């Protein structure tokens, strides 16, 4: 009889422990879901604020990463004021405690300015790509630094990406072209920095 009492009380304790474990796991899952939802909301707000900057254009690129309540800003801009503006527009977003601003301000260069205009005409003047120019901020960004070109942003398909690359390489005075265009609707890693298109 004492063995039966022990086994019944052991079963009750085991059931209680298992119940507690399930409750804790459910709470952790709910917390994780809320955390993911909060992060996605924060990323949407940051993205919106960055693309709405008045002087953000086709010759600039801005990206960011979120780590808890810390936001890291990255990219290249042609105006120093755009670097400070990017930080200023997101600093008051709820959930951000710290901003690390690593945006690079491209050096002033009349030669690079001429290349930017020639590249814009070559890329957006192509019949397959001129529809991109109709967007408020075209999704193919042209970054020029000392004659070196980076194509960044999003293309609708790999054909458009290849055409943009060929057009950029055809511009006289360009030293090198790095094609970093991503293809629309292809998944990217969640650890990659997000880009403001």
CORHU-V212995 format. One record per pair of residues at least 12 apart in sequence whose ideal C-beta (glycine too) atoms are under 10 Angstrom apart, sorted by the first residue. I is the first residue (numbers start at 0). GAP is how many residues later the second one is. If there is no record, write none. Layout:
BEGIN
i={I;I}
gap={GAP;GAP}
END
This chain:
BEGIN
i={34;35;37;37;37;38;38;38;38;38;39;40;40;40;41;41;41;41;41;41;41;41;42;42;42;42;42;43;44;44;44;44;44;44;45;45;45;45;45;45;45;45;45;45;45;45;45;45;45;46;46;46;46;46;46;46;46;47;47;47;47;48;48;48;48;48;48;48;48;48;48;49;49;49;49;49;49;49;49;49;49;49;49;49;49;49;50;50;50;50;51;51;51;51;52;52;52;52;52;52;52;52;52;53;53;53;54;54;54;54;54;54;55;55;55;55;55;55;55;55;55;55;56;56;56;56;56;56;56;56;56;57;57;57;57;57;57;57;57;57;57;57;57;57;57;57;57;58;58;58;58;58;58;58;58;58;58;58;58;58;58;58;59;59;59;59;59;59;59;59;59;59;59;59;59;59;59;59;60;60;60;60;60;60;60;60;60;60;60;60;60;60;60;60;60;61;61;61;61;61;61;61;61;61;61;61;61;61;61;61;62;62;62;62;62;62;62;62;62;62;63;63;63;63;63;63;63;63;63;63;64;64;64;64;64;65;65;65;65;66;66;66;67;67;67;67;68;68;68;68;68;69;69;69;69;69;70;70;70;70;70;70;70;70;70;70;70;71;71;71;71;71;71;71;72;72;72;72;72;72;72;72;72;72;73;73;73;73;73;73;73;73;74;74;74;74;74;74;74;74;74;75;75;75;75;75;75;75;75;75;75;76;76;76;76;76;77;77;77;77;77;77;77;77;77;77;78;78;79;79;79;79;80;81;81;82;82;82;82;82;83;83;83;84;85;85;85;85;86;86;86;86;103;103;105;105;105;105;106;106;108;108;108;108;110;110;110;110;111;111;111;111;111;111;111;111;112;113;113;113;114;114;114;114;114;114;114;114;114;114;114;114;114;115;115;115;115;116;116;116;117;117;117;117;117;117;117;117;118;118;118;118;118;118;118;118;118;118;118;118;118;119;119;119;119;119;120;120;121;121;121;121;121;121;121;121;121;121;122;122;122;122;122;122;122;122;122;122;122;122;122;123;123;123;123;123;124;125;125;125;125;125;125;126;127;127;127;127;127;127;127;127;128;128;128;128;128;128;128;130;130;131;131;131;131;131;131;134;136;136;136;137;137;137;138;138;138;138;138;138;138;138;138;138;138;139;139;139;139;139;139;139;139;139;139;139;140;140;140;140;140;140;140;141;141;141;142;142;143;143;143;143;143;144;145;146;146;146;146;147;147;147;147;147;148;148;148;148;148;148;148;148;148;148;149;149;149;149;149;149;149;150;150;150;150;150;150;150;150;150;151;151;151;151;151;151;151;152;152;152;152;152;152;153;153;153;153;153;153;153;153;154;154;154;154;154;155;155;155;156;156;156;156;157;157;157;158;159;159;159;160;160;160;160;160;160;161;161;163;163;163;164;164;164;164;165;179;181;181;183}
gap={33;154;28;56;57;27;28;29;56;151;26;52;53;54;24;27;29;48;51;52;53;54;21;22;23;28;151;150;44;45;48;49;50;51;16;18;19;20;25;27;40;43;44;47;49;50;53;148;150;15;16;17;43;147;148;149;150;41;42;45;148;15;36;37;39;40;41;42;43;44;147;12;13;14;23;25;32;35;36;39;40;87;144;145;146;147;85;86;145;146;37;84;85;144;24;28;29;32;33;35;36;84;143;27;28;31;22;23;24;26;27;30;19;21;23;26;29;30;80;81;85;140;20;21;22;25;79;80;81;84;85;58;61;62;65;66;74;75;77;79;80;81;82;83;84;85;95;17;18;19;20;47;53;54;57;58;60;61;82;83;84;85;15;16;17;18;19;22;23;26;43;46;77;81;82;83;92;136;13;14;15;16;42;43;80;81;82;89;90;91;92;119;134;135;136;12;13;14;15;20;21;24;41;79;90;131;132;133;134;135;12;13;39;40;89;129;130;131;132;133;22;26;35;36;38;39;129;130;131;132;35;126;127;128;129;29;30;127;128;31;33;124;27;28;29;30;25;26;27;28;29;26;27;28;29;30;16;19;20;22;24;25;26;27;28;29;30;26;27;28;29;30;31;121;13;14;17;26;27;28;29;30;120;123;12;26;27;28;29;30;119;121;27;28;29;66;68;77;118;120;121;27;28;29;30;65;67;68;69;74;76;26;27;28;29;66;27;28;29;30;31;34;35;38;65;66;26;27;23;25;26;28;24;21;23;18;19;20;21;22;17;19;21;18;13;15;17;110;12;13;14;16;39;41;37;38;39;40;38;39;35;36;37;38;33;35;36;62;31;32;33;34;35;36;37;61;31;30;57;59;27;29;30;31;32;33;34;53;56;57;58;59;60;26;27;28;33;25;27;54;24;26;50;52;53;54;55;56;23;24;25;30;32;45;48;49;51;52;54;55;58;13;18;20;22;51;46;50;20;42;44;45;46;47;48;49;50;52;15;17;19;28;37;40;41;42;43;44;45;47;48;14;16;18;40;43;42;34;37;38;40;41;44;36;28;29;31;32;34;35;36;39;26;27;31;32;34;35;38;25;29;21;22;23;24;28;32;62;16;59;60;15;16;59;13;14;15;16;17;21;42;43;45;56;58;12;13;14;15;16;20;21;24;28;41;57;12;13;39;40;54;55;56;22;26;35;35;37;24;27;29;30;31;30;29;26;27;28;29;26;27;28;29;30;16;19;20;22;25;26;27;28;29;30;18;26;27;28;29;30;31;13;14;16;17;26;27;28;29;30;26;27;28;29;30;43;45;27;28;29;42;43;44;27;28;29;30;31;32;41;43;24;26;27;28;29;27;28;29;26;27;28;29;23;25;28;24;21;23;24;18;19;20;21;22;23;17;19;13;15;17;12;13;14;16;13;15;13;15;13}
END
